Amino acid sequence: MAALGFSSTTDEVLAGADLSGRLAMITGASSGLGMETARALASRGATVVLLARDRTKLDKAVAALEQQDLPGQLDSALLDLADLDKVRNAAATLLDLYPRVDLLINNAGVMACPLQRTAQGFEMQFGTNHVGHFLFTCLMAPALQASAAAGGEPRVVNLSSAGHRFGAFHFDDPNYQQRDYEKWQAYGESKTANVLFSVALDERLAPHGVRVFAVHPGMIMTELGRHLDEADIEAIRSRAASASGGQADSPRSLFKTIPQGAATSVYAATAPALAGDGGRYLEDCHIAEVASQDGAGGVESYATDPALAQRLWRLSEQLVGQTFSFD
Ligand SMILES: NC(=O)c1ccc[n+]([C@@H]2O[C@H](COP(=O)([O-])OP(=O)(O)OC[C@H]3O[C@@H](n4cnc5c(N)ncnc54)[C@H](OP(=O)(O)O)[C@@H]3O)[C@@H](O)[C@H]2O)c1
């Protein structure tokens, strides 16, 4: 088989894998990359719990996957990350139903929306993409630790984005209470938070056998673009073109298909090559380099800085009003 890379698909990443007996939970699984990740994992025998906030949309996604007669079982449950009370209720129910979780894919996300606030008043992108996932993951940690205790080699995958390069995390005003709101800046900061969270969570959970990765899936046409107008899409295209040195056929200027986009999530969740590793940012089915000035991919050092990761952890605990230790 050719080496995995930009064009690899979920099915290519999982070729020959046997995931029977493994349980995966995926947030934001009602469309796009999350739904494809669910399909791919179930196609190799995993039980997959699809989580989403809209029951009608979730049922439609599950029904579409069930039509494919996948070998893995498909379950589903509601999870709205923009309301911490709902996150707590969902986690309590899910922990009862699934005391062992082998793979947690924190995939849900919102991008470049107008200024909105979550139930607890967090800026919507930060609140959904990071704070909701922070609380959900910490609450589900006992189920991941149970997998580790049973030899399950559990992993958490946090969907970040190359958009983390729009900005370092803004510790002084994470919720845009003192700054003018800028939708791309807010998206970038939330995606930086996803990487910093991966670093801090890996440090805490690695001693318990749970490893954590952050992923940039690529550029993929999905419902994520629901808040974009023509000018936004043109700006994305020209940014990608300049990142690729103006070469229209360079991979950096191309959109991926959905199965190509979900491939790096599936790789991070299952690749034997990553055993014993963690706290890393992946793109195109490999561990990314530190970003270079030419904008050709990679991860910014401010997103993997261990001190910043610990600082975000403490802030996140304050925001959710709960501290976590995983003994
Ligand atoms: N597509 C890309 O080019 C791209 C690039 C870089 C990174 N990513 C990341 O990849 C992930 C998946 O995105 P996608 O492209 O597959 O987009 P998508 O099709 O819009 O899927 C996003 C999912 O997140 C869910 N979601 C949004 N807000 C939620 C909330 N408050 N609670 C629970 N679920 C919520 C959505 O549900 P509803 O439909 O009900 O809102 C949907 O199921 C995101 O984290 C995104 O930032 C994508």
The ligand as an SDF file (V2000), in Angstrom:
LIG
                    3D

 48 52  0  0  0  0  0  0  0  0999 V2000
  -14.5400   20.9490    7.0850 N   0  0  0  0  0  0  0  0  0  0  0  0
  -13.3400   21.5130    7.1850 C   0  0  0  0  0  0  0  0  0  0  0  0
  -12.7690   22.0340    6.1920 O   0  0  0  0  0  0  0  0  0  0  0  0
  -12.6300   21.5370    8.4920 C   0  0  0  0  0  0  0  0  0  0  0  0
  -11.3230   22.0870    8.5270 C   0  0  0  0  0  0  0  0  0  0  0  0
  -10.6440   22.1410    9.7310 C   0  0  0  0  0  0  0  0  0  0  0  0
  -11.2500   21.6390   10.8720 C   0  0  0  0  0  0  0  0  0  0  0  0
  -12.5070   21.1130   10.8240 N   0  0  0  0  0  0  0  0  0  0  0  0
  -13.1170   20.6290   12.0800 C   0  0  0  0  0  0  0  0  0  0  0  0
  -13.7090   19.3710   11.8700 O   0  0  0  0  0  0  0  0  0  0  0  0
  -14.8130   19.1960   12.7790 C   0  0  0  0  0  0  0  0  0  0  0  0
  -16.0060   18.6260   12.0250 C   0  0  0  0  0  0  0  0  0  0  0  0
  -16.4790   19.5960   11.1290 O   0  0  0  0  0  0  0  0  0  0  0  0
  -17.2830   19.2650    9.7930 P   0  0  0  0  0  0  0  0  0  0  0  0
  -16.5110   19.8710    8.6960 O   0  0  0  0  0  0  0  0  0  0  0  0
  -17.6500   17.8440    9.7250 O   0  0  0  0  0  0  0  0  0  0  0  0
  -18.5740   20.1870   10.0200 O   0  0  0  0  0  0  0  0  0  0  0  0
  -20.1410   19.8580   10.1500 P   0  0  0  0  0  0  0  0  0  0  0  0
  -20.5850   18.9730    9.0320 O   0  0  0  0  0  0  0  0  0  0  0  0
  -20.8130   21.1730   10.3110 O   0  0  0  0  0  0  0  0  0  0  0  0
  -20.2250   19.0200   11.4820 O   0  0  0  0  0  0  0  0  0  0  0  0
  -20.1200   19.6390   12.7300 C   0  0  0  0  0  0  0  0  0  0  0  0
  -20.9240   18.8530   13.7260 C   0  0  0  0  0  0  0  0  0  0  0  0
  -20.8350   19.5280   14.9930 O   0  0  0  0  0  0  0  0  0  0  0  0
  -22.1370   19.6490   15.5150 C   0  0  0  0  0  0  0  0  0  0  0  0
  -22.3070   20.7220   16.4800 N   0  0  0  0  0  0  0  0  0  0  0  0
  -22.2450   22.0560   16.2790 C   0  0  0  0  0  0  0  0  0  0  0  0
  -22.5290   22.7020   17.4210 N   0  0  0  0  0  0  0  0  0  0  0  0
  -22.7740   21.7580   18.3580 C   0  0  0  0  0  0  0  0  0  0  0  0
  -23.1460   21.7960   19.7230 C   0  0  0  0  0  0  0  0  0  0  0  0
  -23.3730   22.9440   20.3770 N   0  0  0  0  0  0  0  0  0  0  0  0
  -23.3090   20.6230   20.3800 N   0  0  0  0  0  0  0  0  0  0  0  0
  -23.1260   19.4610   19.7500 C   0  0  0  0  0  0  0  0  0  0  0  0
  -22.8060   19.3500   18.4540 N   0  0  0  0  0  0  0  0  0  0  0  0
  -22.6320   20.5010   17.7680 C   0  0  0  0  0  0  0  0  0  0  0  0
  -23.0260   19.8370   14.2950 C   0  0  0  0  0  0  0  0  0  0  0  0
  -24.3840   19.6080   14.6270 O   0  0  0  0  0  0  0  0  0  0  0  0
  -25.5530   20.5740   13.9990 P   0  0  0  0  0  0  0  0  0  0  0  0
  -25.5610   20.2900   12.5440 O   0  0  0  0  0  0  0  0  0  0  0  0
  -26.7670   20.1620   14.7370 O   0  0  0  0  0  0  0  0  0  0  0  0
  -25.1210   21.9810   14.2700 O   0  0  0  0  0  0  0  0  0  0  0  0
  -22.4120   18.7730   13.3900 C   0  0  0  0  0  0  0  0  0  0  0  0
  -22.8970   17.4940   13.7250 O   0  0  0  0  0  0  0  0  0  0  0  0
  -15.0430   20.5610   13.4230 C   0  0  0  0  0  0  0  0  0  0  0  0
  -14.5040   20.5440   14.7290 O   0  0  0  0  0  0  0  0  0  0  0  0
  -14.2640   21.5120   12.5490 C   0  0  0  0  0  0  0  0  0  0  0  0
  -13.8110   22.6500   13.2440 O   0  0  0  0  0  0  0  0  0  0  0  0
  -13.1990   21.0370    9.6570 C   0  0  0  0  0  0  0  0  0  0  0  0
  1  2  1  0
  2  3  2  0
  2  4  1  0
  4  5  1  0
  4 48  2  0
  5  6  2  0
  6  7  1  0
  7  8  2  0
  8  9  1  0
  8 48  1  0
  9 10  1  0
  9 46  1  0
 10 11  1  0
 11 12  1  0
 11 44  1  0
 12 13  1  0
 13 14  1  0
 14 15  2  0
 14 16  1  0
 14 17  1  0
 17 18  1  0
 18 19  2  0
 18 20  1  0
 18 21  1  0
 21 22  1  0
 22 23  1  0
 23 24  1  0
 23 42  1  0
 24 25  1  0
 25 26  1  0
 25 36  1  0
 26 27  1  0
 26 35  1  0
 27 28  2  0
 28 29  1  0
 29 30  1  0
 29 35  2  0
 30 31  1  0
 30 32  2  0
 32 33  1  0
 33 34  2  0
 34 35  1  0
 36 37  1  0
 36 42  1  0
 37 38  1  0
 38 39  2  0
 38 40  1  0
 38 41  1  0
 42 43  1  0
 44 45  1  0
 44 46  1  0
 46 47  1  0
M  CHG  2   8   1  16  -1
M  END
$$$$
